[in-house]
């Protein structure tokens, strides 16, 4: 999608701090972190939200989860613990209409479950 900020980051039209990437997914540091470690994980393919995951074959969603674990390892929070959040829609706080997962860690996280 031409006007999607995450698609522009994926195409390297906008600079980002990349944590990990492969042929299907990319992980970047959030520019407004909510924890000492705050990484965004997204597919290179544009999906507006988790609601569109049905467009993928079953194995691709599993790959996304495995990639997210690898991101936690690369970011140094796998052993101490991390939280993964997916916001879907405006009421949940989704600000960019491109599927992305938030990986947060680096301190004891309070708040929601």
Backbone as JSON Lines, residues from 0, in Angstrom:
{"i":0,"aa":"X","n":[0.87,-1.17,0.0],"ca":[0.0,0.0,0.0],"c":[0.91,1.23,0.0]}
{"i":1,"aa":"X","n":[0.69,2.13,-0.93],"ca":[1.59,3.25,-1.15],"c":[1.68,4.24,0.0]}
{"i":2,"aa":"X","n":[0.58,4.53,0.69],"ca":[0.59,5.57,1.72],"c":[0.76,5.03,3.14]}
{"i":3,"aa":"X","n":[0.92,3.73,3.31],"ca":[1.08,3.12,4.63],"c":[2.49,3.38,5.15]}
{"i":4,"aa":"X","n":[2.59,3.97,6.33],"ca":[3.9,4.3,6.89],"c":[4.75,3.05,7.11]}
{"i":5,"aa":"X","n":[4.13,1.94,7.54],"ca":[4.91,0.72,7.75],"c":[5.38,0.13,6.42]}
{"i":6,"aa":"X","n":[4.56,0.23,5.39],"ca":[5.0,-0.23,4.06],"c":[6.19,0.61,3.58]}
{"i":7,"aa":"X","n":[6.16,1.9,3.86],"ca":[7.28,2.78,3.49],"c":[8.54,2.4,4.26]}
{"i":8,"aa":"X","n":[8.39,2.05,5.54],"ca":[9.54,1.59,6.33],"c":[10.08,0.29,5.76]}
{"i":9,"aa":"X","n":[9.21,-0.63,5.43],"ca":[9.61,-1.92,4.87],"c":[10.37,-1.71,3.56]}
{"i":10,"aa":"X","n":[9.91,-0.75,2.74],"ca":[10.57,-0.46,1.46],"c":[11.81,0.43,1.64]}
{"i":11,"aa":"X","n":[12.13,0.78,2.88],"ca":[13.27,1.62,3.24],"c":[13.15,3.04,2.69]}
{"i":12,"aa":"X","n":[11.92,3.51,2.52],"ca":[11.68,4.9,2.14],"c":[11.72,5.8,3.36]}
{"i":13,"aa":"X","n":[11.52,5.21,4.54],"ca":[11.6,5.91,5.82],"c":[12.6,5.13,6.66]}
{"i":14,"aa":"X","n":[13.56,5.82,7.29],"ca":[14.55,5.1,8.09],"c":[13.93,4.5,9.35]}
{"i":15,"aa":"X","n":[14.53,3.42,9.82],"ca":[14.09,2.76,11.05],"c":[15.28,2.04,11.67]}
{"i":16,"aa":"X","n":[15.13,1.73,12.95],"ca":[16.12,0.91,13.63],"c":[15.65,-0.53,13.56]}
{"i":17,"aa":"X","n":[16.24,-1.28,12.67],"ca":[15.83,-2.67,12.48],"c":[16.46,-3.56,13.53]}
{"i":18,"aa":"X","n":[15.65,-4.44,14.08],"ca":[16.11,-5.38,15.09],"c":[16.38,-6.73,14.45]}
{"i":19,"aa":"X","n":[15.47,-7.14,13.56],"ca":[15.57,-8.44,12.91],"c":[14.69,-8.4,11.67]}
{"i":20,"aa":"X","n":[15.07,-9.13,10.65],"ca":[14.22,-9.23,9.46],"c":[14.54,-10.5,8.7]}
{"i":21,"aa":"X","n":[13.57,-10.93,7.93],"ca":[13.76,-12.05,7.01],"c":[12.92,-11.75,5.78]}
{"i":22,"aa":"X","n":[12.7,-12.73,4.94],"ca":[11.95,-12.51,3.71],"c":[10.48,-12.2,3.9]}
{"i":23,"aa":"X","n":[9.92,-12.55,5.06],"ca":[8.49,-12.36,5.29],"c":[8.13,-11.31,6.33]}
{"i":24,"aa":"X","n":[9.06,-11.08,7.28],"ca":[8.74,-10.22,8.42],"c":[9.88,-9.26,8.71]}
{"i":25,"aa":"X","n":[9.55,-8.2,9.43],"ca":[10.54,-7.22,9.84],"c":[10.2,-6.77,11.26]}
{"i":26,"aa":"X","n":[11.23,-6.44,12.03],"ca":[11.05,-5.93,13.38],"c":[11.88,-4.66,13.54]}
{"i":27,"aa":"X","n":[11.22,-3.61,14.05],"ca":[11.88,-2.31,14.22],"c":[11.62,-1.79,15.63]}
{"i":28,"aa":"X","n":[12.51,-0.94,16.11],"ca":[12.3,-0.28,17.39],"c":[11.18,0.74,17.24]}
{"i":29,"aa":"X","n":[10.29,0.81,18.22],"ca":[9.21,1.8,18.22],"c":[9.8,3.17,18.49]}
{"i":30,"aa":"X","n":[9.34,4.19,17.76],"ca":[9.89,5.54,17.95],"c":[9.31,6.23,19.18]}
{"i":31,"aa":"X","n":[8.25,5.66,19.76],"ca":[7.66,6.2,21.0],"c":[7.49,5.04,21.98]}
{"i":32,"aa":"X","n":[8.61,4.52,22.5],"ca":[8.54,3.3,23.32],"c":[7.76,3.46,24.61]}
{"i":33,"aa":"X","n":[7.04,2.39,24.95],"ca":[6.25,2.34,26.18],"c":[6.94,1.51,27.25]}
{"i":34,"aa":"X","n":[8.13,1.0,26.94],"ca":[8.95,0.21,27.86],"c":[10.4,0.34,27.38]}
{"i":35,"aa":"X","n":[11.37,-0.04,28.21],"ca":[12.76,0.05,27.78],"c":[13.03,-0.69,26.45]}
{"i":36,"aa":"X","n":[12.36,-1.81,26.27],"ca":[12.39,-2.51,24.98],"c":[10.99,-2.46,24.41]}
{"i":37,"aa":"X","n":[10.86,-1.88,23.23],"ca":[9.56,-1.82,22.54],"c":[9.85,-1.96,21.05]}
{"i":38,"aa":"X","n":[9.55,-3.15,20.55],"ca":[9.83,-3.49,19.16],"c":[8.52,-3.79,18.46]}
{"i":39,"aa":"X","n":[8.39,-3.34,17.23],"ca":[7.22,-3.62,16.4],"c":[7.58,-4.71,15.4]}
{"i":40,"aa":"X","n":[6.77,-5.74,15.34],"ca":[6.96,-6.86,14.42],"c":[5.83,-6.79,13.4]}
{"i":41,"aa":"X","n":[6.18,-6.85,12.12],"ca":[5.14,-6.76,11.09],"c":[5.48,-7.62,9.88]}
{"i":42,"aa":"X","n":[4.46,-8.08,9.19],"ca":[4.71,-8.79,7.94],"c":[5.07,-7.79,6.84]}
{"i":43,"aa":"X","n":[5.89,-8.22,5.91],"ca":[6.21,-7.36,4.77],"c":[4.97,-7.13,3.91]}
{"i":44,"aa":"X","n":[4.11,-8.14,3.84],"ca":[2.85,-8.02,3.1],"c":[1.89,-7.15,3.9]}
{"i":45,"aa":"X","n":[1.21,-6.25,3.21],"ca":[0.27,-5.37,3.89],"c":[-1.02,-6.11,4.22]}
{"i":46,"aa":"X","n":[-1.31,-6.21,5.51],"ca":[-2.62,-6.63,6.03],"c":[-3.04,-5.52,6.96]}
{"i":47,"aa":"X","n":[-4.25,-5.05,6.87],"ca":[-4.68,-3.92,7.7],"c":[-4.65,-4.25,9.19]}
{"i":48,"aa":"X","n":[-5.02,-5.46,9.55],"ca":[-5.05,-5.84,10.96],"c":[-5.11,-7.36,11.07]}
{"i":49,"aa":"X","n":[-5.15,-7.84,12.3],"ca":[-5.28,-9.26,12.55],"c":[-6.54,-9.83,11.91]}
{"i":50,"aa":"X","n":[-7.56,-9.0,11.73],"ca":[-8.81,-9.45,11.11],"c":[-8.6,-10.01,9.71]}
{"i":51,"aa":"X","n":[-7.5,-9.65,9.05],"ca":[-7.24,-10.12,7.68],"c":[-6.33,-11.33,7.63]}
{"i":52,"aa":"X","n":[-6.0,-11.91,8.76],"ca":[-5.06,-13.02,8.82],"c":[-5.56,-14.24,8.04]}
{"i":53,"aa":"X","n":[-6.85,-14.33,7.8],"ca":[-7.42,-15.42,7.02],"c":[-6.92,-15.46,5.59]}
{"i":54,"aa":"X","n":[-6.31,-14.38,5.12],"ca":[-5.73,-14.36,3.77],"c":[-4.47,-15.23,3.7]}
{"i":55,"aa":"X","n":[-3.89,-15.54,4.85],"ca":[-2.67,-16.35,4.89],"c":[-3.0,-17.82,4.98]}
{"i":56,"aa":"X","n":[-2.07,-18.65,4.51],"ca":[-2.21,-20.07,4.78],"c":[-1.86,-20.3,6.25]}
{"i":57,"aa":"X","n":[-2.26,-21.4,6.8],"ca":[-2.11,-21.66,8.23],"c":[-0.69,-21.56,8.76]}
{"i":58,"aa":"X","n":[0.29,-21.97,7.98],"ca":[1.65,-21.97,8.45],"c":[2.28,-20.6,8.61]}
{"i":59,"aa":"X","n":[1.77,-19.64,7.91],"ca":[2.38,-18.31,7.95],"c":[2.15,-17.61,9.28]}
{"i":60,"aa":"X","n":[0.99,-17.77,9.87],"ca":[0.72,-17.19,11.18],"c":[1.65,-17.81,12.23]}
{"i":61,"aa":"X","n":[1.9,-19.09,12.12],"ca":[2.82,-19.75,13.04],"c":[4.24,-19.2,12.85]}
{"i":62,"aa":"X","n":[4.63,-18.95,11.61],"ca":[5.95,-18.36,11.34],"c":[6.07,-16.99,11.99]}
{"i":63,"aa":"X","n":[4.99,-16.22,11.95],"ca":[4.99,-14.89,12.57],"c":[5.26,-15.01,14.07]}
{"i":64,"aa":"X","n":[4.65,-15.98,14.71],"ca":[4.86,-16.17,16.15],"c":[6.29,-16.62,16.44]}
{"i":65,"aa":"X","n":[6.83,-17.52,15.64],"ca":[8.22,-17.95,15.82],"c":[9.18,-16.78,15.6]}
{"i":66,"aa":"X","n":[8.89,-15.95,14.61],"ca":[9.72,-14.77,14.35],"c":[9.66,-13.83,15.55]}
{"i":67,"aa":"X","n":[8.5,-13.68,16.15],"ca":[8.33,-12.8,17.31],"c":[9.17,-13.29,18.48]}
{"i":68,"aa":"X","n":[9.25,-14.58,18.69],"ca":[10.12,-15.13,19.74],"c":[11.58,-14.82,19.42]}
{"i":69,"aa":"X","n":[11.96,-14.94,18.16],"ca":[13.34,-14.62,17.76],"c":[13.63,-13.13,17.99]}
{"i":70,"aa":"X","n":[12.65,-12.28,17.79],"ca":[12.8,-10.86,18.05],"c":[13.04,-10.61,19.54]}
{"i":71,"aa":"X","n":[12.28,-11.28,20.39],"ca":[12.48,-11.15,21.84],"c":[13.9,-11.56,22.21]}
{"i":72,"aa":"X","n":[14.39,-12.61,21.6],"ca":[15.78,-13.05,21.83],"c":[16.77,-11.99,21.36]}
{"i":73,"aa":"X","n":[16.58,-11.49,20.15],"ca":[17.48,-10.47,19.6],"c":[17.46,-9.18,20.41]}
{"i":74,"aa":"X","n":[16.32,-8.86,20.99],"ca":[16.18,-7.64,21.78],"c":[16.63,-7.82,23.22]}
{"i":75,"aa":"X","n":[16.98,-9.07,23.6],"ca":[17.51,-9.33,24.92],"c":[16.49,-9.49,26.03]}
{"i":76,"aa":"X","n":[15.26,-9.8,25.7],"ca":[14.22,-9.94,26.73],"c":[13.61,-11.33,26.82]}
{"i":77,"aa":"X","n":[14.1,-12.26,26.04],"ca":[13.47,-13.58,26.04],"c":[13.59,-14.26,27.41]}
{"i":78,"aa":"X","n":[14.73,-14.19,28.04],"ca":[14.91,-14.87,29.32],"c":[14.18,-14.18,30.46]}
{"i":79,"aa":"X","n":[14.19,-12.85,30.48],"ca":[13.57,-12.12,31.59],"c":[12.06,-12.01,31.45]}
{"i":80,"aa":"X","n":[11.58,-12.1,30.23],"ca":[10.14,-12.03,29.97],"c":[9.76,-10.83,29.12]}
{"i":81,"aa":"X","n":[8.7,-10.99,28.39],"ca":[8.24,-9.94,27.49],"c":[6.74,-10.1,27.27]}
{"i":82,"aa":"X","n":[6.12,-9.03,26.81],"ca":[4.7,-9.01,26.52],"c":[4.53,-8.79,25.02]}
{"i":83,"aa":"X","n":[3.56,-9.48,24.42],"ca":[3.24,-9.3,23.01],"c":[1.8,-8.8,22.94]}
{"i":84,"aa":"X","n":[1.61,-7.69,22.23],"ca":[0.28,-7.07,22.12],"c":[-0.04,-6.87,20.65]}
{"i":85,"aa":"X","n":[-1.28,-7.18,20.28],"ca":[-1.8,-6.86,18.95],"c":[-3.05,-6.04,19.15]}
{"i":86,"aa":"X","n":[-3.03,-4.8,18.73],"ca":[-4.21,-3.93,18.8],"c":[-4.96,-4.06,17.48]}
{"i":87,"aa":"X","n":[-6.27,-4.21,17.56],"ca":[-7.1,-4.34,16.36],"c":[-8.18,-3.28,16.41]}
{"i":88,"aa":"X","n":[-8.09,-2.29,15.53],"ca":[-9.1,-1.24,15.43],"c":[-8.85,-0.07,16.37]}
{"i":89,"aa":"X","n":[-9.54,1.01,16.12],"ca":[-9.32,2.24,16.88],"c":[-9.64,2.14,18.37]}
{"i":90,"aa":"X","n":[-10.67,1.41,18.75],"ca":[-11.0,1.29,20.17],"c":[-9.91,0.56,20.95]}
{"i":91,"aa":"X","n":[-9.15,-0.29,20.27],"ca":[-8.05,-1.02,20.92],"c":[-6.75,-0.23,20.89]}
{"i":92,"aa":"X","n":[-6.73,0.87,20.15],"ca":[-5.53,1.69,20.09],"c":[-4.68,1.46,18.86]}
{"i":93,"aa":"X","n":[-5.19,0.76,17.84],"ca":[-4.41,0.57,16.62],"c":[-4.3,1.9,15.9]}
{"i":94,"aa":"X","n":[-3.08,2.39,15.74],"ca":[-2.85,3.7,15.12],"c":[-2.44,3.6,13.66]}
{"i":95,"aa":"X","n":[-1.85,2.47,13.27],"ca":[-1.42,2.27,11.88],"c":[-2.14,1.05,11.34]}
{"i":96,"aa":"X","n":[-2.81,1.22,10.22],"ca":[-3.56,0.12,9.61],"c":[-2.63,-0.8,8.81]}
{"i":97,"aa":"X","n":[-1.77,-1.48,9.54],"ca":[-0.88,-2.51,9.01],"c":[-0.65,-3.44,10.19]}
{"i":98,"aa":"X","n":[-0.97,-4.71,10.03],"ca":[-0.81,-5.67,11.11],"c":[0.57,-5.53,11.74]}
{"i":99,"aa":"X","n":[0.6,-5.38,13.05],"ca":[1.87,-5.33,13.77],"c":[1.67,-5.79,15.2]}
{"i":100,"aa":"X","n":[2.72,-6.39,15.73],"ca":[2.74,-6.87,17.11],"c":[3.73,-6.01,17.88]}
{"i":101,"aa":"X","n":[3.37,-5.66,19.09],"ca":[4.27,-4.93,19.98],"c":[4.95,-5.94,20.88]}
{"i":102,"aa":"X","n":[6.27,-5.9,20.95],"ca":[7.03,-6.72,21.89],"c":[7.62,-5.77,22.91]}
{"i":103,"aa":"X","n":[7.18,-5.91,24.17],"ca":[7.61,-5.0,25.23],"c":[8.33,-5.78,26.32]}
{"i":104,"aa":"X","n":[9.36,-5.18,26.89],"ca":[10.08,-5.82,27.97],"c":[11.16,-4.91,28.49]}
{"i":105,"aa":"X","n":[12.1,-5.51,29.21],"ca":[13.21,-4.75,29.74],"c":[12.99,-4.22,31.15]}
{"i":106,"aa":"X","n":[11.8,-4.45,31.69],"ca":[11.47,-4.09,33.06],"c":[10.23,-4.88,33.46]}
{"i":107,"aa":"X","n":[9.92,-4.86,34.74],"ca":[8.71,-5.53,35.2],"c":[7.52,-4.72,34.69]}
{"i":108,"aa":"X","n":[6.66,-5.36,33.91],"ca":[5.51,-4.68,33.3],"c":[4.28,-4.84,34.18]}
{"i":109,"aa":"X","n":[3.62,-3.77,34.46],"ca":[2.38,-3.81,35.23],"c":[1.2,-3.65,34.3]}
{"i":110,"aa":"X","n":[0.1,-3.24,34.84],"ca":[-1.07,-2.93,34.02],"c":[-1.85,-4.14,33.61]}
{"i":111,"aa":"X","n":[-2.28,-4.15,32.38],"ca":[-3.16,-5.2,31.86],"c":[-2.52,-6.58,31.93]}
{"i":112,"aa":"X","n":[-3.37,-7.58,31.85],"ca":[-2.96,-8.99,31.92],"c":[-1.75,-9.27,31.17]}
